[in-house]
Amino acid sequence: MAIAELASMLSRYVSRAVVDRTGLDGAFDWSLEWTNDAQVAADSDRVSIFTALQEQLGVKLERQDGPVEVLVIDGVERPSPD
């Protein structure tokens, strides 16, 4: 899997844009073990997605502000019956 694909999946998980700035090309084979945040709080042996990324893959997510593409719909009309 390419790093760009990982960034896309992470975007859906964290509900924010995740941009690949690693500069790495090509496909990689990796394994990542993590659990959701609610389970992390209940069990100290489990790690969050952010900890897993850093400890297991050496990838760190950094929060930054920047431009994001947005789709704006100005209006909606029903189609004519023709």
N, C-alpha and C positions, 0 to 999 in steps of 0.2 A: 504494500500500500504506500502511496506517495504521501509526503508530509502535508501537501495541500488537501488531500482527502481527509487526513486526520483533523486538520484545522476546520474543515467543513462540518465534520461530525461533532467536534467540540462546540462549534457555533450553535448547533441545535441543542446541545446539552446545557450550555450555560446561558442560552437565550441572549447572546451578544455576538457581535462580529468578532471572529478570530482570524487574524491575518498571519500567514506563514512568512516570516522574515528570516528563516534559517539560511536561505540560499542553497539548500541541499536539493539536488535533483535525483530522480530515479525512484525506484520502488524499494521498500524496506520490509523486512519480516520481523515483527515484534510481538511481544505478549505484554499485556498490561492488566494488572489485578488491582481493583479498587472497589469501593462500595459507595452508596449514596450518603449524603451528609447526615441524615437522620440515624443511620446505623453506625456511623463513625462516632457520634456522641455517645451511643449506648455501649460500644465495644472499643476499647482502646487499642486492640490489635488490628483494627481495620483502618485503612487509609482513604482519604478523600481523593477525588480525581486529580486535584492539583498537586498533592503530595506524591501520588503515584507517577504522574508525568515527570516530576523533577527527579525522584529517587530511582525510578525504573528505566526511564528513557533519557534522562538528562535534558529534558525540555521544560522551560519555565514560561508560564503565562504571565505577561505583564499588562496591567491595565493602563491604557492610554486613550486620550481623546483624539478624535480625528473624523474626517468626513466619512459618511456612510451613504450608500445608494438607498434611495427611498422611492417607492412607487406611490404616486398620489392620484386618486380617482376623484375627479371634480364632480361627477354626477352619473346617475344611472337611469336609463329609461327602458321600459319594456319594448321588445321588438314589435313591429307592426304585424298584423295577422297575414300579410301577403305571403 
